[in-house]
Structure formats: C-alpha cells, structure tokens
Amino acid sequence: MSGLRMRSIGYGGRLRANVASVGDDAPRITLIPSVGEYPVYDEKLYSMMTADALRVEAFDRALRGCASGRTVVDIGTGAEANWALVAAEAGATKVWAIEALPESAEKARALIAERGFADVITVLTGDSRTIELPEPADVCVSETIGAIASSEGICEIFADAKRRLVRPSGIFIPHRVETVAVPFDYAAVLGAAGPAFQAEYALYVDRVFQSVGGPFDLRLCWTDVPDSGRLAAPTTVEVLEFGVADYTYAVRESRVRIERAGQFGGIALGIRLWVSPDDREPIDSIAQQTSWLPVFVPATVENPRAVAVGDEFDLSFAVQVSADRIHPDYQLTARFADRPHADIDWDGKYLGDSGFRSTPFYRDLFAAYPATFRGE
C-alpha cells in the first residue's frame, strides 16, 4: 500500500481534496473506510483477507487441529468458503456453511462442487440467527472479527450460536480477542500533509453510505500505525472470550500515561487475536501488517494539544448494541484533567446517526464530498 501521492493538505492545514493517488512522495499513512461491518464485500475485499498469511495460517492451524471426525458450522463463509473447505479437507463429517449475501453464497456453492465436497458441505443462505441446523455442531468457526474486535457483530453471532447451533461442549474458533487503544501523534509521521483516502478504496465510502441510507462520519482505518507516532503503549479496552460466557456490553475506564512527547492527534484502535487457546502469541493489528487494519479515532478539538512524558488522561470506551441488534455502537472519550472539555469525544454509531462532518477532522476530510468520491 505504498506509492501514494497526496493531492491535498490535511487536518490542521484544511483538507481540500481528500483522495490519494499514485506517486513517489507517498505518506506512510492513508485512510481506508472501515468496511467489514457493512454488506459491501466484493472480490477485492475477499482477496485482501485470503492474502493475509497471518490470518489464514492461524485459522487453518486451529481448524485442522479439531475438525476431524466432528461436525462444523462456518458462519460467514464468504464466496471462497475457505474454512468450510479446510474443515472438509481435515476430515469433518459434515459442514454447514452459512452466508448472508446471496451472491457470495452462490459462488461458494459452485466452488465447493468444483472442489468435490458438495456431499460434505451444505451452504445455507441467510442470517445465522434465523437458520436452523438439523443437529448442533461440534465446532463453530467465524471470521467476523472486526478492526474493532466486536464491530462485525461477532458477540451476537456467537451468543446465538452457543444457544442454538453448537453443542454445550462445542469448540469456538477464534478463541479470544482484545481491542487495544494507542494515543497517536499523526503530525509526527505526516507533518503538514495529513491523511487522505487511498484512491482505490475511496469508492467504498459511497458504498457504505448507500448501505445505511446517507453520508455520515464513518469509521476510518489506517494502512499503518508507525512506532514514531505512538505516544504510549497499548491499553486494553475490550475483551471477548468465545464459548465461555455471553459478552456483556459495558463501559471500560482506563488511565493512560503518555510515554513520548508529541501532539495528541487521536487514538489508534487495534486488535490482539488468539485464534486457538494454543496460540503463544496473538495476531496484533497494531504491531503487524494484517487485513485487520487499525481504526483511527481523530481528536475532536480544533487544535490537538501538545503532550509531555508523564501526562495522563482518562480513557473511556463504551459499547452497546446498535438499532440493528447485531452490530455495536461505540463511544470513546479521552479527557485530560487540565482541560474543560474532552480532547476526543467520539460517537461511532454503526447506522450513521452520529452526524456528518461533525468535527474539524471530518469537516476537512469530507470537504470535497461527493465530487471527489464519485470521480466527478
């Protein structure tokens, strides 16, 4: 994801055009809309996931270690039916592959038949929460982990699966995932250039807007979170343990200490994922390049503050289920004691009812919308 040239200056210098194009003087960070939560998947997005070696190897290892002689349900199998096919190859006696998008389900059926596993794998089209299986499965696998751990609805999906689709002694893959937060100084990395949408992914902005019925301040993923911009070590703000107990939506409060002087430009959110309980180290989307791109929550004040080593702020991360009863809404605040207002007061609603161009960062980012994003 390198070789990009900014066609604009950014937050702090007023973003006028907000799409990056190919070039040699590329910033290290460009934005990609967070798309995993929305029904906008296409071959490009599926290929990003299947090309992620860390992701593929971890799920492959976990599933091959437990599928033989067992029944498996794969929730969100996708057009390539990756884990349904791996389970069948590993000796599963029966696999139910559930896919909500009809077009993806049809492609999965064709691929499964081509690979010779139509007698083992049955593709079911629809929401897993409305589908009945002829018997409970022994193993449940799903890749519906988001860039923020819970953002693709995994908590509701697995809670329902545990009640209806999986035996009481069933195995859940993945095993555990955390969301972590890192205070970030983007000016240290980007200088005056500022971030911009990567050109080849800008079209997904409109697709997300169409899926919810209009423009809003959508969640933003970053291509990289360089160490030079990190102001402190990661702080855990969300913990999901699957197959143990149902997730409880709650508020998590933390005190964060600044470890590097700089400018407090926002919070990077990433995940640490243990696909199997046997994993010694997690997949870490902040420290490693994965298809789970970190989310950037920008400061909501006009002028981000300078911070020194030892400064502290209170971080609050709240999660509640959205109006669609599956995807979460988030609220994140970061407040320094010497400030009358929070430096970050982020309302990240799934269905977009948190507003459009509601903060200085988003007003700059979307100054040229819709023309820039529609190729006009």
PLY file of the C-alpha trace (Angstrom):
ply
format ascii 1.0
element vertex 376
property float x
property float y
property float z
element edge 375
property int vertex1
property int vertex2
end_header
0.00 0.00 0.00
2.84 2.34 -0.80
3.50 4.69 -3.70
0.77 7.25 -2.99
0.86 10.98 -3.59
-1.32 13.39 -1.64
-3.36 15.78 -3.73
-4.10 17.91 -0.70
-3.00 19.12 2.68
-4.75 17.76 5.72
-6.17 18.32 9.17
-4.56 21.39 10.65
-4.00 22.70 7.11
-7.54 22.17 5.79
-8.08 19.17 3.57
-9.37 20.37 0.19
-9.20 17.27 -1.90
-9.22 14.06 0.03
-8.13 11.18 -2.18
-4.52 9.99 -2.55
-3.10 8.98 -5.92
-0.03 7.06 -7.06
3.34 8.74 -6.66
6.79 8.57 -5.15
6.38 11.17 -2.40
3.88 8.97 -0.58
2.78 9.48 3.02
3.15 6.37 5.16
-0.49 6.53 6.20
-3.60 6.74 4.07
-7.18 6.11 5.06
-9.47 3.29 4.05
-13.13 3.27 5.10
-13.94 0.57 7.65
-16.00 -1.81 5.51
-16.10 -5.11 7.41
-19.31 -4.16 9.20
-21.27 -3.43 6.01
-22.67 -5.53 3.10
-20.22 -4.15 0.53
-17.94 -7.15 0.03
-16.56 -7.84 -3.43
-13.70 -9.87 -4.87
-11.12 -7.22 -3.94
-12.10 -7.29 -0.27
-12.29 -11.09 -0.14
-8.85 -11.29 -1.76
-7.39 -8.98 0.90
-8.44 -11.47 3.58
-7.28 -14.59 1.76
-3.91 -12.95 1.03
-3.31 -12.29 4.74
-0.87 -15.08 5.66
-1.06 -14.42 9.42
-4.84 -14.68 9.36
-5.02 -17.69 7.06
-2.32 -19.73 8.81
-3.78 -19.15 12.28
-7.34 -20.16 11.33
-6.08 -23.06 9.21
-3.98 -24.43 12.07
-6.79 -24.09 14.63
-9.43 -25.71 12.43
-7.28 -28.61 11.20
-6.47 -29.34 14.83
-10.07 -30.05 15.79
-12.28 -30.71 12.73
-11.54 -34.39 12.08
-14.50 -36.62 12.90
-16.61 -33.65 14.00
-19.44 -31.56 12.58
-18.64 -27.92 11.84
-20.66 -24.75 11.27
-18.87 -21.95 9.41
-20.66 -18.62 9.91
-19.97 -16.03 7.23
-18.29 -18.48 4.88
-17.91 -15.92 2.07
-17.60 -16.50 -1.65
-14.46 -18.60 -1.23
-15.79 -20.81 1.61
-12.27 -21.01 3.00
-12.93 -22.58 6.38
-15.74 -24.83 5.22
-13.31 -26.33 2.70
-10.49 -26.61 5.25
-12.83 -28.38 7.69
-13.88 -30.84 4.97
-10.27 -31.44 3.95
-9.38 -32.05 7.60
-11.96 -34.82 7.92
-15.11 -33.14 9.23
-18.09 -35.46 8.87
-20.46 -32.61 7.99
-20.04 -28.86 7.44
-22.79 -26.24 7.34
-21.53 -23.07 5.67
-23.73 -20.04 6.37
-23.53 -16.91 4.19
-25.83 -13.87 4.39
-25.07 -12.44 0.91
-26.89 -14.48 -1.78
-24.33 -13.79 -4.50
-21.46 -14.90 -2.26
-23.41 -18.00 -1.24
-23.90 -18.99 -4.88
-20.20 -18.57 -5.60
-19.39 -20.68 -2.53
-21.68 -23.49 -3.73
-20.05 -23.53 -7.15
-16.55 -23.60 -5.68
-17.42 -26.36 -3.20
-18.86 -28.50 -6.00
-15.78 -27.85 -8.13
-13.56 -28.99 -5.27
-15.60 -32.19 -4.82
-17.02 -31.52 -1.35
-20.71 -30.99 -2.15
-21.56 -34.18 -0.26
-19.90 -32.88 2.93
-20.57 -29.12 2.82
-24.05 -27.59 2.67
-24.25 -23.84 2.01
-27.15 -22.11 3.75
-28.10 -18.58 2.68
-29.25 -16.13 5.34
-28.57 -14.68 8.77
-27.15 -17.35 11.07
-29.53 -16.17 13.80
-32.54 -17.26 11.73
-31.15 -20.54 10.37
-31.85 -23.93 11.95
-29.43 -26.86 11.73
-30.60 -30.49 11.77
-28.30 -31.08 14.76
-25.94 -28.99 16.88
-22.41 -28.72 15.56
-19.27 -29.72 17.43
-17.18 -26.80 16.13
-18.15 -23.23 15.25
-15.80 -21.09 13.17
-16.33 -17.49 12.06
-14.04 -14.77 10.78
-16.46 -11.99 11.71
-13.83 -10.31 13.87
-13.69 -6.62 13.08
-11.00 -3.97 13.03
-12.53 -3.16 16.42
-12.94 -6.66 17.82
-16.73 -6.67 18.21
-17.59 -4.38 15.28
-18.78 -7.02 12.80
-21.32 -8.45 15.26
-19.36 -11.47 16.50
-20.75 -11.15 20.04
-24.38 -11.52 18.96
-23.49 -14.14 16.34
-21.59 -16.38 18.75
-24.07 -15.87 21.61
-26.85 -17.13 19.34
-24.68 -19.96 18.03
-23.89 -21.05 21.56
-27.60 -21.18 22.43
-28.89 -22.90 19.28
-26.27 -24.13 16.81
-23.41 -25.62 18.86
-23.27 -28.41 21.44
-22.62 -27.37 25.07
-19.13 -28.86 24.78
-18.55 -27.20 21.40
-15.33 -25.53 20.27
-15.33 -21.90 19.10
-12.79 -20.51 16.62
-11.42 -17.92 17.27
-10.75 -18.31 20.97
-10.15 -14.81 22.33
-9.73 -11.25 21.04
-8.98 -7.90 22.63
-9.37 -4.35 21.35
-6.48 -2.07 22.33
-6.10 1.71 22.18
-2.91 3.67 21.43
-2.70 7.50 21.68
-1.24 8.74 18.42
0.62 11.74 17.00
-0.08 11.71 13.27
1.74 15.03 12.79
4.98 13.26 13.78
4.50 10.91 10.83
2.72 13.03 8.25
3.84 16.58 9.05
1.66 19.11 7.23
0.47 16.62 4.62
-2.22 14.98 6.71
-4.04 11.71 5.92
-6.27 11.06 2.90
-8.36 8.27 1.49
-6.40 5.83 -0.64
-7.76 6.30 -4.16
-8.54 2.68 -4.98
-10.65 2.32 -1.81
-12.45 5.67 -1.88
-15.33 4.13 -3.86
-16.22 2.06 -0.78
-17.07 5.27 1.07
-20.13 5.74 -1.13
-20.99 2.04 -0.89
-21.05 2.24 2.90
-23.14 5.42 2.73
-25.61 3.72 0.43
-25.88 0.72 2.76
-27.08 2.91 5.67
-29.05 5.44 3.63
-26.80 8.52 3.58
-23.41 10.06 4.42
-22.06 10.05 7.95
-18.73 10.23 9.78
-17.82 6.63 9.12
-15.08 4.75 10.93
-11.65 5.18 9.40
-8.96 2.53 9.03
-5.26 3.28 8.61
-2.80 1.44 6.44
-0.14 1.66 9.15
0.43 2.82 12.74
4.15 3.67 12.73
6.00 3.46 16.01
7.19 7.04 15.55
3.63 8.26 16.08
2.73 6.17 19.13
2.58 8.19 22.33
2.10 5.27 24.76
1.85 1.51 24.99
-1.48 -0.13 24.06
-4.29 -0.11 26.62
-6.88 -2.89 26.53
-10.41 -1.52 26.15
-12.41 -4.63 25.16
-12.05 -8.38 25.84
-14.06 -11.10 24.09
-13.72 -14.76 25.15
-15.79 -17.05 22.96
-17.60 -20.13 24.17
-17.01 -19.12 27.81
-19.79 -16.66 28.61
-22.01 -14.27 26.70
-20.47 -10.87 26.16
-21.80 -8.05 28.34
-21.93 -4.62 26.73
-20.29 -2.21 29.13
-18.08 0.82 29.70
-14.38 0.28 30.32
-12.43 3.07 32.05
-8.63 3.39 31.93
-5.95 5.87 32.95
-3.32 6.28 30.21
0.15 7.75 30.77
1.94 9.48 27.88
5.37 7.92 27.25
6.58 10.12 24.37
6.25 13.86 23.90
4.28 14.99 20.88
0.85 16.14 19.72
-2.24 14.22 20.80
-3.94 13.79 17.43
-6.18 10.84 18.19
-6.45 7.19 19.19
-5.50 4.15 17.12
-7.64 1.10 17.86
-6.37 -2.36 17.00
-6.92 -5.98 17.93
-4.97 -8.81 19.54
-6.39 -12.12 18.39
-5.76 -15.63 19.74
-7.40 -17.92 17.18
-6.68 -21.04 19.25
-6.05 -21.42 23.00
-2.73 -23.00 21.97
-1.51 -19.76 20.33
1.53 -18.49 22.20
1.32 -15.00 20.73
-1.70 -13.18 19.30
-2.12 -11.66 15.88
-1.55 -7.96 16.62
-3.02 -5.49 14.12
-1.10 -2.56 15.65
2.31 -4.23 15.51
1.83 -6.41 12.40
0.59 -5.91 8.86
-2.73 -7.76 8.63
-6.04 -7.42 6.81
-7.47 -6.14 10.10
-6.42 -2.54 9.58
-6.26 -0.37 12.73
-9.04 2.17 13.22
-8.16 5.85 13.70
-10.33 7.96 16.01
-9.26 11.60 15.46
-9.19 14.29 18.13
-12.46 16.21 18.11
-10.95 19.55 19.14
-9.85 22.19 16.63
-6.23 22.21 17.79
-4.85 18.94 19.18
-2.82 19.52 22.33
0.90 19.09 22.91
1.69 16.39 25.47
4.77 15.62 27.55
6.07 12.41 29.08
4.10 11.72 32.25
0.90 13.48 31.19
-2.16 11.36 31.88
-5.66 11.20 30.51
-8.80 9.23 31.33
-9.92 6.94 28.52
-13.49 5.68 28.37
-14.62 3.05 25.84
-18.33 2.23 25.82
-20.07 -0.43 23.72
-23.77 -1.05 23.19
-25.68 -2.93 20.52
-26.99 -0.76 17.69
-30.53 -0.48 16.37
-30.00 -3.47 14.05
-29.47 -5.67 17.16
-26.22 -7.19 15.95
-23.56 -4.54 15.25
-22.24 -2.42 18.13
-22.19 1.34 18.55
-19.16 2.84 20.27
-18.40 5.90 22.35
-14.80 6.82 23.11
-13.67 9.79 25.17
-10.20 10.95 26.16
-10.05 13.67 28.80
-7.04 15.40 30.36
-7.61 16.77 33.87
-6.47 20.29 32.94
-8.93 20.61 30.04
-12.56 21.71 30.44
-13.62 19.52 27.51
-12.58 16.10 26.22
-9.90 16.06 23.51
-11.74 13.12 21.98
-15.49 12.72 22.20
-16.25 10.13 19.51
-19.70 8.76 18.79
-19.15 5.84 16.41
-22.64 4.67 15.55
-22.99 1.80 13.10
-26.04 3.14 11.27
-24.58 6.60 10.81
-26.90 8.62 13.03
-23.97 10.30 14.79
-23.82 13.08 12.18
-21.85 14.11 9.12
-18.86 16.50 9.18
-19.46 16.77 12.93
-15.84 17.52 13.93
-12.96 19.56 12.43
-11.26 16.42 11.15
-14.35 15.10 9.37
-15.28 18.53 8.01
-11.88 18.70 6.38
-11.89 15.10 5.22
-15.28 15.39 3.52
-14.93 18.97 2.28
-14.97 17.77 -1.35
-17.70 15.14 -0.93
-19.44 13.94 -3.08
-17.46 15.02 -6.15
-14.09 13.55 -5.15
-15.54 10.18 -4.18
-17.68 9.74 -7.27
-14.97 10.58 -9.77
-16.63 13.83 -10.82
0 1
1 2
2 3
3 4
4 5
5 6
6 7
7 8
8 9
9 10
10 11
11 12
12 13
13 14
14 15
15 16
16 17
17 18
18 19
19 20
20 21
21 22
22 23
23 24
24 25
25 26
26 27
27 28
28 29
29 30
30 31
31 32
32 33
33 34
34 35
35 36
36 37
37 38
38 39
39 40
40 41
41 42
42 43
43 44
44 45
45 46
46 47
47 48
48 49
49 50
50 51
51 52
52 53
53 54
54 55
55 56
56 57
57 58
58 59
59 60
60 61
61 62
62 63
63 64
64 65
65 66
66 67
67 68
68 69
69 70
70 71
71 72
72 73
73 74
74 75
75 76
76 77
77 78
78 79
79 80
80 81
81 82
82 83
83 84
84 85
85 86
86 87
87 88
88 89
89 90
90 91
91 92
92 93
93 94
94 95
95 96
96 97
97 98
98 99
99 100
100 101
101 102
102 103
103 104
104 105
105 106
106 107
107 108
108 109
109 110
110 111
111 112
112 113
113 114
114 115
115 116
116 117
117 118
118 119
119 120
120 121
121 122
122 123
123 124
124 125
125 126
126 127
127 128
128 129
129 130
130 131
131 132
132 133
133 134
134 135
135 136
136 137
137 138
138 139
139 140
140 141
141 142
142 143
143 144
144 145
145 146
146 147
147 148
148 149
149 150
150 151
151 152
152 153
153 154
154 155
155 156
156 157
157 158
158 159
159 160
160 161
161 162
162 163
163 164
164 165
165 166
166 167
167 168
168 169
169 170
170 171
171 172
172 173
173 174
174 175
175 176
176 177
177 178
178 179
179 180
180 181
181 182
182 183
183 184
184 185
185 186
186 187
187 188
188 189
189 190
190 191
191 192
192 193
193 194
194 195
195 196
196 197
197 198
198 199
199 200
200 201
201 202
202 203
203 204
204 205
205 206
206 207
207 208
208 209
209 210
210 211
211 212
212 213
213 214
214 215
215 216
216 217
217 218
218 219
219 220
220 221
221 222
222 223
223 224
224 225
225 226
226 227
227 228
228 229
229 230
230 231
231 232
232 233
233 234
234 235
235 236
236 237
237 238
238 239
239 240
240 241
241 242
242 243
243 244
244 245
245 246
246 247
247 248
248 249
249 250
250 251
251 252
252 253
253 254
254 255
255 256
256 257
257 258
258 259
259 260
260 261
261 262
262 263
263 264
264 265
265 266
266 267
267 268
268 269
269 270
270 271
271 272
272 273
273 274
274 275
275 276
276 277
277 278
278 279
279 280
280 281
281 282
282 283
283 284
284 285
285 286
286 287
287 288
288 289
289 290
290 291
291 292
292 293
293 294
294 295
295 296
296 297
297 298
298 299
299 300
300 301
301 302
302 303
303 304
304 305
305 306
306 307
307 308
308 309
309 310
310 311
311 312
312 313
313 314
314 315
315 316
316 317
317 318
318 319
319 320
320 321
321 322
322 323
323 324
324 325
325 326
326 327
327 328
328 329
329 330
330 331
331 332
332 333
333 334
334 335
335 336
336 337
337 338
338 339
339 340
340 341
341 342
342 343
343 344
344 345
345 346
346 347
347 348
348 349
349 350
350 351
351 352
352 353
353 354
354 355
355 356
356 357
357 358
358 359
359 360
360 361
361 362
362 363
363 364
364 365
365 366
366 367
367 368
368 369
369 370
370 371
371 372
372 373
373 374
374 375
